[in-house]
Structures are given as C-alpha cells and as structure tokens.
Amino acid sequence: MKKGSTGTKISTMKNSTRRSFINKSVAALGLSALPASAFSFNIIRNLLPKGDIIGHGDFKYRVNKEWGIQDPAKIPVNDCHEMVQDKRGRLFLLTNQVKNNMIIYDRSGKVTGTWTVDFPGAHGLTLAEEGDEEFLFITDTDIHKVVKTTLDGKVLLELDYPQMVDAYQEAGQWKPTETTVAPNGEFYVADGYGQNVIVRYSAKGEYIGHFGGKGQGDSQFDCCHGITLDTRDGKNDTLLITSRSANQFKRFSLEGQHLETIDLPGCWICRPVIKDDVLYFAVIVTKTWDSYDGMVAVLDSDNKIVSLPGATNPPDYASGKLSAPDSDLQTFLNPHDVCIDNDLNIYVPQWNSENTYPVMLERV
C-alpha cells in the first residue's frame, strides 16, 4: 500500500430513473444543445430545494447541499461511504476512489488534505483513541482487508480474512463492512457483506473469538452492516449491531451474547452512530433500491425514533410500533452514514449517488 498513490477510476452504477430526471431537467432549462457530460450532478441536484428545514421535534435541520463540493478533476469521489470527526474538529471522509480514499475537511467544507491506502472497496471507517492519540480503522469489501492507520494514512496493522473461523475457506468470503473498538483496545469486525460473522480481536490484531452468522435467529444477522460500542448506560458496555435487511438493531454483550432486538420497520440501517445519549443513523432505503427513498433517523435513549430528517411525516408509533416511514424523495439519494459534529450538525455521505459529495444538515 502506497500513501499518495493513484489508481484507475472506478465507475459507479447509473440509475436510469435518475438519468432520465437529469436529462429532463437540462432540457427544461433550455440547455439541451450542450452534451449531458457538461453537467455535473452536483449542479442539477442544487436545482432541488435547498435551505429547507427538515426533521421533527427538537431535531430539525437546514439542508446544505453545497457544503464540501469539490472539483472532481482534482478531488474525485466514487462512493462516499463514511465520515468521522477527530479531536481537532477535522472531518475525515472515506471514499472508494483510490486516488483519495480519505478526504479531510475543515468545518467550513474546505479540503485540507487527502491520502489513499489503495482500497478500491473502502467501506467502513472508525475513529479510535489510545491515550492522547487517535487512529482509524478502515475496511475494504473488495480486497477483503482491514487496516489500522494513523490520521495521515500510515498503515500500522493489516488483517486478511480470519482463517481460524470455520465459516471462511477463502478470502472472497470475507467482506468486512465495519469495525468498533472497546476501551481496552480490543476491536470487533462486522462481516456484513460476507458471512455475517462478528470477529473479535485483541488490540494487537490477535484473534479472540467470533459470533453471529447469517440467519433469522436472535444471535444471527441479515447483513450485519454496522456495529458500534454503546456506553450510554454508564455501567455495562454493549455492542449495537445492524441487521440491515431485517430492519433491526441487535444488542450483544462484549462476549457475543444476544441481549435485545430493536425492530425498526422500513429502515435499512447502515450503522449506528452515538453522540452524547442520542443515536443517529442513515436509512439507505425504505422501500426500494431504485427510487432514492432514504433519510436520516434520530433515536432517543429509549430507542424510539424522535426525528426523521428527509421523511414526509414525523415518526409514527400510534400502533405501538414504528410505522414504516415515507421519504420526501428530494433531500437524499442513497445516504450511507452520518457524522455528528460538536455543534450537533449532521454530515451525510452517500453511496451510489452520482459521485456527489456529502450533504450537510445544520442543526436549528
């Protein structure tokens, strides 16, 4: 892996419905004489309402679709998968563009640096603290690796597929989507696109154990896409893990014992992100993968959704359980993660979204 290296641009899928929308928008503006390639989707998307207030209750936000947009010839992106904020307030955006797997922003949206670990399938990004230092864990679903790096991209630890786990006979079965780190430095890797196993490692990367697997049982997952350490009760740390295709969170002890399942109908959850005592996550899909019907969700300490930025209506628990939400179909394309800054603004990177940069939601 070479810091600062370049790679071949990886094409992303183009949704025919979205292409049709762009072409119609261009024609309506009297711009049909110019080739479609002359128009970045960033331009077209700003024809949609901006500055709108979205969300519900105490969690409302002003939409800013211009934050962080760059010249794609200089700082390209394919899919923008995840973001984290370090102690200095810098925002780290993970992309699967090998020219710049990492884009570092300041709060204003200015890029202050980029680097790469040559990951064509860069997917999961986790910030970890060790004493006064901070580190990053990055997963790649294409080349089946997990690395730990410094904040400037130096690789400190690299893990291949866990051969000691019976579920894996070859590297191609290992498609890790996320990590989380315990206070003692042990870390957990969620194989969300592979065998749906959670693998536990020591701080040095030594195998400790594993649990999970694909299925419908309490201790199994249907796409364990995201994982985080939940410390909110102040007593017993637990693991909160996505079962995305089942529209669920599942809570486990650090030893892998199932404790609780939280049903969230209509929410294909990417990963849980905790700020203070509030839980946030991106809903990448609510009904179909073809219609860009995602949103963001905010849960209180009782695991009830209290705000749905990007939805048409407030969260509805009238029946005793959450009613599947409806997207406004204009705020987001495919929201894949949320990053909450110290002012409680939200940054939303998006997957398969016409090479767009993150959307900022300013807390109001």
Secondary structure, 3 states (H helix, E strand, C coil): CCCCCCCCCCCCCCCHHHHHHHHHHHHHCCCCCCCHHHCCHHHHHCCCCCCCEEEECCEEEEEECCCCCCCCCCCCCCCEEEEEECCCCCEEEEECCCCCCEEEECCCCCEEEEECCCCCCEEEEEEEEECCEEEEEEEECCCCEEEEECCCCCEEEEECCCCCCCCCCCHHHCCCCEEEECCCCCEEEECCCCCCEEEEECCCCCEEEEEECECCCCCCECCCCCEEEECCCCCCCEEEEEEHHHCEEEEECCCCCEEEEEECCCCEECCCEEECCEEEEEEEECCCCCCCCCEEEEECCCCCEEECCCECCCCCCCCCCCCCCCECCCCCCCECCCEECCCCCEEECECCCCCCCCEEEEEC
